């Protein structure tokens, strides 16, 4: 599965900025990230995995943590949606 992720990502971080769709150019110390975290039912399958550089892996983990805290407390995630500029479930 690691080879398939590397092939798809071309050995480059797959993070795209929500405001410009520009892709991160980092190719250093890539990490495999679950798009939908295992803790909320995400699966370890190719379509749910991506390559991220350490900075973007941490950034998305912080955003996901905030999103799940907000939704668990039953408040609408409108501020997070505005911050991301898109639907946070994608």
Helices and strands as residue ranges (DSSP letters): H 2-9, E 31-34, G 38-40, G 46-48, E 49-52, H 54-72, H 78-84
